Amino acid sequence: MDYRTRKHLVLTTLMTSRSDPQCGARIKADANLLSAWAASIRGAEVVVLADELKAAPAGATRVHVPDVEMNVYFRRWLHIYHYLRDHPDYTHIWCTDGTDVEMLREPWASMEAGKVYVGSEPTLYADNWAARNHPEKVYQDFISAHRNDVMLNAGLSVERPWNNALRRERRVAWRLHPGAPVK
């Protein structure tokens, strides 16, 4: 049994030092891009890992991370890993996109420690987006081997599934699919 005081964290990244492969340009290092996300979070520490952002949106803490020469989708998870490794005191963690996600209600009281769930997309890895945005050989091999599997979306990771817990600003439905804990 874990006797630590429950300490909650909602974490996002804003990587702007390199071109974003999805939009084909660099994203502006602007705290306003994250303001709706930060304002929606209740009952948790709010942290933005950023390589160029000078100030965090109201209610959040900015943590500077270095530019790393790698695909932005994996660079963000490298920085998240390092941050969580260096801050093991958090008991319940959400890692989310920051520019198009808002928290609709606090989930903390019902979360189960040790469970990790990842959002999914309504598509398979065979989708051209995956191959186009992840050109490295190791990812191409993975995509090829799993082309008929449902694509996971690590833009949202939580410890427990919450339907309707978050919504995307673009009115795209976001539903978390429960599954086996990721190890």
QUIDASUL-V9383 format. One record per run of one state. SS is the DSSP state (~ for helix, > for strand, _ for the rest). FROM is the first residue (numbers start at 1). TO is the last residue. If there is no record, write none. Layout:
<<SS/FROM/TO> <SS/FROM/TO>>
This chain:
<<_/1/7> <>/8/14> <_/15/19> <>/20/20> <_/21/24> <>/25/25> <_/26/30> <~/31/40> <_/41/44> <>/45/50> <_/51/60> <>/61/64> <_/65/71> <~/72/86> <_/87/91> <>/92/96> <_/97/100> <>/101/103> <_/104/107> <~/108/110> <_/111/116> <>/117/124> <_/125/127> <~/128/133> <_/134/136> <~/137/145> <_/146/149> <>/150/158> <_/159/165> <>/166/168> <_/169/183>>
